[in-house]
């Protein structure tokens, strides 16, 4: 009986070790460094971003990943974007600027490779007009969730995979990408001149904003599930903790799109938008580190489940209508992308924006705009694209079960 008890205890201990493959403390350390004020928001192409790149390269080197950049671990690329100096004055003259990705390869001797990606650039001191703060200049945009969370996840997955003896039966290309905030230029550049053959990539996993899991709802958004037939059944089989919100399409201007356009199956993991998005308040103390660790555990299980002996077959998915429209105006809300509708739940309202002036509040659900019912965020964006500055329209909202009508004037 004592021997049986000892055996059960040993089995329990091994199970606990396996259940803790991801180290939460390391996630905390990586996010704390990358989103510290010392790095001044990791603006694309800045010296502060280079410090972040050096930190990531050092992590990859310590894990003995093979360098797969065009300059050791660094993949330098050029991009066109007018960027302001500390006084908000464009110093580029429209000429190409330079930045770098950081790329490490784990060779497990397998025929195919899985790409694990996350962008590490952010908005710096708020001079690239992407900030949603009312007066963003000279404010450090630390980008803890966007996207120190994804980069920390990539580093931690690299640590785990490099220590487990190639049990996954695939190779890994770990990529932290710059230029995402300025049009996914880093991933575009790499995909145009890759350092491993694209035909050897089975699929790509992108982690962008995975640090704000809600412990109550545990809702996890996964985009791109329609790009390979195996994705949804595999995710559902390994899932133990999450309520998934799947989208078959490749939604949003993040780095998975560059791979999708090269006919590579992709997944994008995302815990949802929040009121600190693209603001100086996206700080490390708001990250759900244990929640992020759960997502990384899920990704490990997914890789084991897929274990492709051949390249996953790529499927083209229907592009979201919002990607084919342009906007002349903004309502000034932050939609809650985890909301299942119908309608669009407001997760935040920008100061002095049309929504705020009309009296919208966080938690309101927009049911219709311009007499068109809104099934979801995509429908909202389609309707919004029809308006120009100076026009006004009526919207119908639900506030705590009460229907209200509001007039919005776009400015």
Rosetta blueprint (number, residue, H / E / L):
1 X L
2 X H
3 X H
4 X H
5 X H
6 X H
7 X H
8 X H
9 X H
10 X H
11 X H
12 X H
13 X H
14 X H
15 X H
16 X H
17 X H
18 X H
19 X H
20 X L
21 X L
22 X L
23 X L
24 X H
25 X H
26 X H
27 X H
28 X H
29 X H
30 X H
31 X H
32 X H
33 X H
34 X H
35 X L
36 X L
37 X H
38 X H
39 X H
40 X L
41 X L
42 X L
43 X E
44 X L
45 X L
46 X L
47 X H
48 X H
49 X H
50 X H
51 X H
52 X H
53 X H
54 X H
55 X H
56 X H
57 X H
58 X H
59 X H
60 X H
61 X H
62 X H
63 X L
64 X L
65 X L
66 X E
67 X E
68 X L
69 X L
70 X L
71 X E
72 X L
73 X L
74 X E
75 X E
76 X E
77 X E
78 X E
79 X E
80 X L
81 X L
82 X L
83 X L
84 X E
85 X L
86 X L
87 X L
88 X L
89 X L
90 X E
91 X L
92 X L
93 X L
94 X L
95 X L
96 X L
97 X E
98 X E
99 X E
100 X E
101 X E
102 X E
103 X E
104 X E
105 X E
106 X E
107 X L
108 X L
109 X L
110 X L
111 X L
112 X L
113 X E
114 X E
115 X E
116 X E
117 X E
118 X E
119 X E
120 X L
121 X L
122 X E
123 X L
124 X L
125 X L
126 X L
127 X L
128 X L
129 X L
130 X L
131 X L
132 X L
133 X L
134 X L
135 X L
136 X L
137 X L
138 X L
139 X L
140 X L
141 X L
142 X L
143 X L
144 X H
145 X H
146 X H
147 X H
148 X H
149 X H
150 X H
151 X H
152 X H
153 X H
154 X H
155 X H
156 X H
157 X H
158 X H
159 X H
160 X H
161 X H
162 X H
163 X L
164 X L
165 X L
166 X L
167 X L
168 X L
169 X L
170 X L
171 X E
172 X E
173 X E
174 X E
175 X E
176 X E
177 X E
178 X L
179 X L
180 X H
181 X H
182 X H
183 X L
184 X L
185 X H
186 X H
187 X H
188 X H
189 X H
190 X H
191 X H
192 X H
193 X L
194 X L
195 X L
196 X L
197 X L
198 X H
199 X H
200 X H
201 X E
202 X E
203 X E
204 X E
205 X E
206 X E
207 X E
208 X L
209 X L
210 X L
211 X L
212 X L
213 X L
214 X L
215 X L
216 X L
217 X L
218 X L
219 X E
220 X E
221 X E
222 X E
223 X E
224 X L
225 X H
226 X H
227 X H
228 X L
229 X L
230 X H
231 X H
232 X H
233 X H
234 X H
235 X H
236 X H
237 X H
238 X H
239 X L
240 X L
241 X L
242 X L
243 X E
244 X E
245 X E
246 X E
247 X E
248 X L
249 X L
250 X L
251 X L
252 X L
253 X L
254 X L
255 X L
256 X H
257 X H
258 X H
259 X H
260 X H
261 X L
262 X L
263 X L
264 X L
265 X E
266 X E
267 X E
268 X E
269 X E
270 X E
271 X L
272 X L
273 X L
274 X L
275 X L
276 X L
277 X L
278 X L
279 X L
280 X L
281 X L
282 X L
283 X L
284 X H
285 X H
286 X H
287 X L
288 X L
289 X H
290 X H
291 X H
292 X H
293 X H
294 X H
295 X H
296 X H
297 X H
298 X H
299 X H
300 X H
301 X H
302 X H
303 X H
304 X H
305 X H
306 X H
307 X L
308 X L
309 X L
310 X L
311 X L
312 X L
313 X L
314 X L
315 X L
316 X L
317 X L
318 X L
319 X L
320 X L
321 X H
322 X H
323 X H
324 X H
325 X L
326 X L
327 X L
328 X L
329 X L
330 X L
331 X L
332 X L
333 X E
334 X E
335 X E
336 X L
337 X L
338 X L
339 X L
340 X L
341 X L
342 X L
343 X L
344 X E
345 X E
346 X E
347 X E
348 X E
349 X E
350 X L
351 X L
352 X L
353 X L
354 X H
355 X H
356 X H
357 X H
358 X H
359 X L
360 X L
361 X L
362 X L
363 X L
364 X L
365 X E
366 X E
367 X E
368 X E
369 X E
370 X L
371 X L
372 X E
373 X E
374 X L
375 X L
376 X L
377 X H
378 X H
379 X H
380 X H
381 X H
382 X H
383 X H
384 X H
385 X L
386 X L
387 X L
388 X L
389 X L
390 X L
391 X L
392 X E
393 X E
394 X E
395 X E
396 X E
397 X E
398 X E
399 X E
400 X L
401 X L
402 X E
403 X E
404 X E
405 X E
406 X E
407 X E
408 X E
409 X E
410 X L
411 X L
